[in-house]
Amino acid sequence: MTSVRTALAVYKDEGEALLGRVSAHASEHDITLFPVSLDDFADSPGTWLEKSRHVLALVNDGDLSRIIHGARVHDYSVGIIPVSPRSLTWRLFNIPRKLEESLPLAFMAEGRAVDVVLCNDEVVLGMVMLGETPFLDQRSKGYVSEHPSQMSRLWTFIQSCFVSIANLFRIKPFPVTLTTGRDVTLKTAVTGIVLIENEVHSAAARLVNTSISVQDAKVSSVLIAPKSVVEYLAFLFIALFQGSRIGKKLPAAISYIKTDRLEIAGNKTLPYFVDGRRREASKLLVRVEPQSVRINLNDEFYERHESAGEKKDTMKVENLPQNEARVEMIQKHLPFFTRAIEEDFKDLFLLLKDNARSSRDYIILMVLSSLVASLGLFLNSAAVIIGAMVLAPLMAPIISLSMGALRNDTTLIRTSLSTIGLGVLLALGASALAALIVPLQKITPEIAGRLQPSLLDLGVAVGSGIAGAYAHARESVMKSLPGVAIAVALVPPLCVAGIGIGWMSWDVISGASLLFLTNLVGIALAGLLTFMMLGYSPVKRATKGLGWSLLLVLLVSIPLAISFNNINQHWQIENRLLVQEFTVNGKSLRLSDISVNLGRDELRVRADVISTELLAPGDLQALRQQLETLLDRPVALEAASRLRL
């Protein structure tokens, strides 16, 4: 490694303490050294540069940018000896930590030219911060102090967390006009921008899904532009707990621009930070001067930041709010959920309005699906019933009802309710007619399974409602609608109620009707909430529809909770009896295939009694008495004796 023959040792503050060791190294290697304070050098650089065209910088991070700026103007080479052990320069420029290793590098004669980024003609070493950049700026703003401690950095991070969370509902994006080096102009609104130079391993750099090089004659810009508080929270979570995102899709609140020149213009004075130093301007011009300054850096730095030779700008701005209506909306107030604008919901509204109307096809499919479902219930065939679920068109007007309730659209609500009512009448009529025609009056397992709805069925309805609303809002998942229809099973409980009408059985009618109402109310509420979260109406506008939906869900939940409690009691009793071993008249007995039914006056237990010996009627009577003692209530026992040999 060849050394320079002469050098200027430019120092400030504690850099003076290093002069002794630097001078000793220079004398040892026959280097003529000219110490000069930074202020004196800045006053008359031409005079000092006549002595040497190589400057050894013994300064802090902020003053290093001044020396690099001077190198652009006066064309001298730079060697760097950071004066603080906590200096950013060690990491940004990969300077060896040991002085005996960094000094030969600083005096090296073969310094290579590197790119320099300027922000309003101020040299950027690490990054520029503009606006609110929570959890991305703890490094930069934390270095405003010349000598930050680990504790102060931690305190800065904790403060950033509390401030970011406390300001969630006061976030106000500000309008900016972005103009790239290719004269591409974007008018948008952002909450913050991070422009990255050497901080390629920062939290901001890890947000984007591409590698960043400091030697590609480009500056990388990470734009934070959430369209809602929820989107902002998701961004905070990713910023806090992210790993490498290479190859991954950009977070919804993040956009990325890489260009050689970026102009950021606001409609008022914008505060920003250059490597932690506060500045203010109404316009920021960030540009790259390729290969403009010779700095002595090791080969590892150039290998790590080898240029990919890209000539085109990178523009990943799909997530930026660029629609004029949206930009104006979020400037006034950032909504809790992303608010859909007219372009987003025009096609969906047309689809839901069309789905809300009854038609000849709707009537035909309702009758056919009801008849198929009724026959499947009589045949106890799950496959036939599933086919009827796919045929049934009842899901569509219920989703339309959700949107009508969300937006207080009385016309859409009335149309949807009338179509749903027509479908209910057709299903009840078709299934009641089938019950009168089919000469069977037996409650099959498929019928019995729809007579005791519980809170679990409400959970299925809510999940299906979310899926149905989301599938309607996202054209890419519309193909999943048949699966949603199968999951919620709207028509089968209606048909069971119709069969109950044909049989004149109140127990069948009431149980199946409750299941249908559970599905209807659960889907409507879940669809309303899903559309609200997708931004199709502000929360204030949805209050009335949401209130009515919650009230109906609450009313339906009361009998469902009672039913769920009964099911739970049944399960506990059955499980208790299943593991119990009984001894009756010297005979060992166990129960299997247990079925429990809680009556008003007694508990009815139906089970197979397994024994190694033949049982007499007296044995079963003694078993019943043991069950009454064990369960502490009267028991009616229906037992089938099974002999184990």
Buried (B, 14 or more C-beta within 10 A) or exposed (E): EEBBEEBBBBBBBBBBEBBEEBBEBBEEEEBEBBBBBBEEBBEEBEEBBEEBBBBBBBBBBBBBBBBBBBBBEEEBBBBBBBBBEBBBBBBBBBBBEEEEEBBBBBBBEEBBBBBBBBBBEBBBBBBBBBBBBBBBBBBBBBBBEBEBEEEBBEBBBEEBBEEBEEEEEEBEBBBBBBBBBEEEEBBBBBBBBBBBBBBBEBBBBBBBBBEBBBBBBBBBBBBBBBBBBBBBBBBBEBBEEBEEBEEEEBBBBBBBBBBBBBBBBBEEEBEBBBBBBEBEBEEBBBBBBBEBBBBBBBEEBBEBBEBEEEEEBBBBBEBBBBBEEBBEBBBEBBBBBBBBBEEBBEEBBEBBBEBBBBEEEBBEBBBBBBBBBBBBBBBBBEEBBBBBBBBBBBBBBBBBBBBBBBBBBEEBBEBBBBBBEBBBEBBBBBBBBBBEEBEEEEBBEBBEBBBBBBBEBBEBBBBBBBBBBBBBBEEEEEEBBEBBBBBBBBBBBBBBBBBBBBBEBEEBBBBBBBBBBBBBBBBBBBBBBBBBBBBBBBEEBBEEBBEBBBEBBEEBBEBBEEBBEBBEEBEEBBEEBEEEEBEBEEBEBBBEEBEBEEEEEBBBBBBEBBBEEEBEEEBBEBBBEBBBEBBEBEBBBEBEBEEEE
